[in-house]
Each structure stands twice: as C-alpha cells, then as structure tokens.
C-alpha cells in the first residue's frame, strides 16, 4: 500500500455512525478526517471535519433498510474532499463477538453470517453494524473489510468474573458476562502505557450516552461493569444499568407488558431520562434546578463511585482512575461528584486542573491518581484493520 492509500472506519451506534478517514503510512494509520451521520436528524446530513475545516453537507438519499443510497451519497460527498478512489479497506466496530471472535477479523461472506448469528446477544447495535458492512459489500464488492469487536478486549477476564450464579449449562451456552466498550479501553490502556506507566491497577470510566467501567491490571481487562448486554452496569442516558430481575418478572407477569414494551422501556426510557423525566443529557440536567434533575445526577455518580469500589476488590488495589468519553472528558462537575464520593479512599481533586480538563486532575497529596484521557475508538479500528490485512 502506498502512502496515499486511504482506510475508512465505521463506528456505528444505535442511531449514529462516526466515520474515520485515515491515510495509510506504511503499517500506520494517520487520521486525516472524520465524519458523523445522525440518523435521528431531519434532514439527514454528513458532518465532516478535515483539519480546522468543519463542513455540514446535506444528504438527499432516503434512509432505507439496506442503506445503499446513504452509503453511495456519503462516498460521493467525501470525494469532494478526499481521493476516494484510493480507498483500500474499511474497518467496522462490531459490538458483540461472543466467545468466537476475540480479535479483529477479515470479513468474508461466512464471517458476516457468523457475526449476524450473534445478533440476539446485541439486538440494538449488531444490526446497525451489519447494515453498513453489507451495504459496502454490495456497492464496493472488492473493498477489503474488517471487524473489530467491543467484547474482544475483555476475553482476558477470569472465568469466575464472567460467571453469573446460574446453572452451568446456561453458562456453557454463552449466558455470561462479556463486557463492552473494549475498543475504547484498549486505546486508553495504550495511552496509560505512554503517559502513566507506573499506574498498574486502574479503573477506567467510559462515560457517554452508553457508559461502563473497566478494571485494568497492567493494561489487561480484569472486570467490566457491563455484562451479558449493554443494559448492565451503571445508569446511562436511557438504559437502567443494574436491575433486579424481579422487576422484569413483575412487568411481564403482574403488569402483562409485552416483550417489545419491556425492551423499549429498558433501552429507551430508563436511565437519566427515566429518573429525571426531563432529559437523557447530563449537560441539560446539570443546568436544571429541579430536584428530579439533581437526583438523576446523584444516582449516576453514586453508582459510578460504587462500581469503582467493587473493581478495586477485583484488582486487589487501586492506583488510578481514568475518566473518558463525552461526559468523562468534558464535564468537571460529574468527575468532581464521583471523586467526592471516593474521598474515603484518599482521592483528592485539584479544582483548577479538573475545571481545565487537564490530564491529571488529582492533587499531589492524593493517594490515588485521577486522569482525563480522550478516547479514540476509530484509531483502534484502523490499527486493527491494518494489522489483520497486513497479516494476510
């Protein structure tokens, strides 16, 4: 591959896709642009960032199930800014790899079918990734494609950590803790090796609309707040986090709610939105003076702090905490609230450093270091794609 070749990455969420544009420099991927499409927006548009240039480009294509029109027009709009004929490969984020996929793979027809077979384990996210994979395969059949799995990073966790207290046969069928946001945690682990190499036992808080925490020991995943599904763990924007299974039995039994109603409730009407009744966005809630907004924030930070304490038990100690993703990187109030709840551990925050979103936000006297690190899932997707393609 020449230095002018391009690699695209597709980081699909439940309603958005982030597109990374990378130049291939030998065995390295260098980001030269990024785009985002929010499928909730009307009219549809492609937001593109190239250096200091930010462009919003309207898309005329209708959003169909196969996405052929959207993908075709997206490539056409990108071609106004990049030589898209130089695109050599596309890497995709896929949420669930189950026990089968513990590293990135090349995507051929058989692999795509195998990824599709895991859809029941991630019904909200898996279909979205597959739509983009299949659309690209249809429109550009000779373009090499790879998949990077959010669950793969957590395959290093001990079997004891991954078990639920359920019959062994169900565990053997795949009902176990998998963990998610692995691409983000892999990036953070790499950044810690560069910036804080002495921090061995670390809890990383990936706080966005989807949120989880991961316990790292020398950069290796040992525990994660998310388990079998992306509903698990701490409260999120619209997802509840930990929930007594008896609640589900009650909704289905006593209240006669259907599977679809319960699924919609758990994915779209719980979390910060459900508690506050106001918004799923912590920025809105922090500005709102109503007690319901405050309670949603307090519940969020209480559960985060509690999970950090639990993960310290898994690790057998704690050297540092890292805040990352949209909330973790940009909202000092959330970080300060979590830190206050952990003051009994000797964690002390430097108010000025925290307000500035500095790399280190803990004081010199703090028993535990606290850092803020911007994550980059697309960089990991690109690097894994090059690694897979380079190895044959």
N, C-alpha and C positions, 0 to 999 in steps of 0.2 A: 504494500500500500504506500502510495506517495504521501508527501506532507500536505497535499491539497485535498486529500480524501476526507469525506465527512462521515460522521456517525450520528444518528439520531437516537434519542432516548424518549420513551413514553412512560410517564409516571401517572397512572390512572387512579383516580379516586372514584367515589360513588357518583359524583356529579361533575367532576372537572378532570382535565388532563393537562399535565405540565410536560412541555416538550423541550428537551435539551438538544442544542446543536453543538457538536464537538468537531474540532479539527483533529485528525489523526496524525500525531507526530511520532513516527516510529511505533513504539509499543505503548505510547502515552496518549491519553485523550485530553485535549485542551478545549475548555468551553469557550465558544465564540458567540453564543446567543442562547436565548431561552424564550419560550412562548407559553401561553396558557389559554385554554378554552374553557369557559364556564358554561356548561350546558343548561344551567338554570337561567341564564341571561337571555333577554329578548330585546333587540335582535341578537343573534349569535355573532361573536367576533373573536378574532385572534389577537391577543395582546402580545407584542413582540418587544423584547429588549435586546439590543445589539450595541454593546459598549455603553455609551451615555445616551444613546438614542432609544426612545420609547415610542412605539407606534401601535395604534389601535386600528386593526383592519377588519372591516365588516365582512361576514361570510353570508353568502346568499343561499348556500345549499341547505336543504331541509335535513333535519336530524332523523334519519331512518334507522331501522334496526341494524342494517349492515354497515352503516356509516360510510358507504362508498363515496357519496357526494361530498361529505365533510372532509374526508381524507384527501380526496383529489383536489379540492379547492384549497385546502391548507398547504399542500405541496406547491400549488401554483402561487399562493401569496408569499410563501417562503422563498420561492425562486426569484422574487423581486429584490431579495437582499442577499441570497446565497446561491452558489452554483449547485443546485440540487441534483444535477447530472453526476456530480462527484460523490453522491451518497452511496456508501458501500455496505452499510449494515444498519439495523435498528435493534435497540435493546429495550426490553419491556420490564416494568415492575409487575410481578405477579404476587398477589398477597399470600396464597397458600400453596406450599409444595408438599404438604403431608410428610410422611416418613420417606417417600420415594425420592424427592428432589432435595438434596442437602447441599447443592452447589448449582451455579448457573449452568444452563444448557443451551445448545443449539435447538432451534425449533423447526422440526420437520412435521409432516402430517401425523405421524404416530405420537410424537411428543405433544403436539397440540391436543390430540384426543386424550392423552393422559392427563394433561393439565385440566381439560374440561371435566374429566371424571372426578376431579376434586372440588367441583363447584358446590356440591352440598355442604362442604365444610366452610365456604365463604360465599354465601349466596348474594351478598350485596356487592362485593368487589370483584370476584373472579370473572363474572360475565363481562364486566366492563373491559378488563384487560384482553379477554378473548375477542371482543368485538374489534379492537384495534389490531390485534395480531392477524385476524382473518381478513380484515379489510386491506391491510398492507399486502398480505399474501395474494389476495385477488388482484389488486391494482398493480403490484410490482412483484410478480411471482419469482423473479430471480434475485430479489434483495435478501441477503442473509439476515435472519432474525434470531435473537437470543432472549432468554427469560432469566430474570434474577428474582429470587424468591425471598419474601419477607420473613418466612419461617426458617430459612436455611441457617441463619446465624445462630439460632437457638438450639440447633441439633447437638450442641456440646453439653447441654444440661443433663444432670444426673437423672436416671430413671426415677428415683424417688421424688425428685422435684416435679417431674412431669406427670406423676400419677394422681388421679382422683381416687377417693375411697369408694370405689365401685367394684363389681365383680371383675375378676381378672380377664374373663373372656371379652368383656366390653373394652377393656384397655387394649387387649390384643387386636381388637377390630379397629383401633385407631381413635377411640374416645379418650383423649389425653390432653395435656397442656402442650401447646405448640409455641406460643409466643409470636408477636408480630413487631412491626417497625424495625425489622432486622437490618435493612439497608441503612437506615439512619444510625442505628447503634454501631454498625460496622464502620461507618465514616467517623463517628465520634471516637471509637476505640483507636483509630489511626491518628486522629488529631491529638489524643491524650498521649500517645507514644512520643509525639513530637514536642508537645507543649508542657506536659506534666508527667514526665516518665517515672517519677517516684511514686505517683498515686497508683497503687496496686488494686486496692479494693474500693470500687467506685459504683455509685448508683447514678444512673443517667435517667433524667426525667424528660421524656419526649412529650411536650405539652402543646398540642394543637387542637383542632376540632375533634380529631381522634387523639387519644392520649394514653400513654403507658409508661412504665418504668422498667429498667433492666439493671440487674446486678452484674457487674463486670469484675472478674478477677484476672488481673494481668491481661486485660483486653478480651477475655473469653466470657461468653454468656453463661451465667450460672443460674439465673432465675429471671422471670419476667412477670409483670402484673397481668398481662393478657394471657389467657389460657387456651381453651378449645376454640374460642371465637373472638372476634373483635368487640364483642359486647362486654367482655370481662374486665375486671380490674377497677381502676378509679373512675369516677364520673367523668363524662365527656360532654361535648356540646349538646348532643341529643341522645346519647346512649347512657344507660344507668350505671355501668360498672357492676361490681358485685351485687348480686340479688339473690335472696333466699329462694331456692327452687319452689318452695311452698307458695310463693306469690304467683308463679306460673300455674301451678295446680289450682289455686283459688280462682284465677281469672278464667281458666278453661272449664273448671268444674262448677263453682258456685255462680259465676257471672256469665257462663256459657259463651265466652268470647271465642271466635274462630281463630285458627292458626294465623290467618292473614292479619287479623286485627291485632293479635298479640305481637306478631313480627313487626308490624308498623309502629306499635307502641314502643317496643324496645329499641328500634333503630332510629326512630324519627321524633319521638315525643317525650323522651325522658331526659336524663342528664340535667345540664344547666337550664335548658329551656323548660323542662318539666318542673323543676324545683322553683324556679323564679316565676314562671308564667309570663315572662317578659321577653327574654332573648336567649339565644344559644351562644352569644358572643360575649366573652369576658370583658371586652372593651366597653360594650354597652352597659353591662351590669356594674362595672366599677364607677361609671358616671351616674348611675341611677341611685337616687336616695331612698328608694323604698326598701323596707325590711326584707322583702322576698328576694330582692337582688343581692342584698348583703348575705342572706342565708345561703344562697346558691354558691357564692364565692367562698364562704366559710366552709361549707361542706366539701367543696373542691379541694381546698388547701389542707383541710383536716385529713382527708383520705390520702392525699399525696404524702404528707408527713408520716402518716401511719404506715404506708407501704414502704417508705424508706427505712423505717424502723424494722419492719419484717425482713427486708432484704439484707439488712445488716446482720441479722441472725443467720441467714443463708451463707453470707460471706465470712462470718466469724470476725467481723470488724468493719470499720469504715474509715477510709482515708479522705474521700472527696465526694462531692455531689456535683453533677453537671446538669444545667438547665439548657434545653434545646427546643427547636421547632418554634412556630409562630408565637405562642404565648410565652414559652420558656426563654426565648431570645429577646423579646421586646417589651415585656410587662414587669417592671420592677416591683409593682405592688403585690403581684402574685408570688414572686420569689421571696419578698420580704415576709409575707404572711406564712409561707411554708417554713422559712428559716426560724421565725419566732417560735413556731410550734416545736422546733428541734433544738431550742436553746439549751435544753437539759442535757443534750449530747456535747455541749460546749461549742456549738456553732454560733458564730457571731458575724454579722454582715456589716460591711463598710457602706454606709448610706450613699456616699458620693459615688463610689465605684458602681454600686448597684444602679443608681439613677442613670449612670452613663453607659449601662450595658457593657461594662468592662469585662475582660477575660476572667480576671479574678475579682470576685465581689466579697470575699471573706476578709476579715481583719487579720493582721499578723498574729494576733493572740488567739485566734480561733483554733480549736482542737481539730476541726475538720475544714478542709478547703472547699470552697464553693466557686464554681466556674460557670461562665456562659459561653457556649460554643455554637456557632451557626452550623446547622447540618446541611448536607448536600447529597440526597439520595440519588440524584441523576448522575453525579460523578461516579458513585459506586456502580451504578448500572452500566455506565460507559466503560469503566475499567474492567468489569467482569465480562462484558461483551468482547472486548479486545482480547482478554485472556482466553476465553473459550474459542474464539475464531482463530487466534494465534496458535492454539494447541491442536487445531485440525478440525 
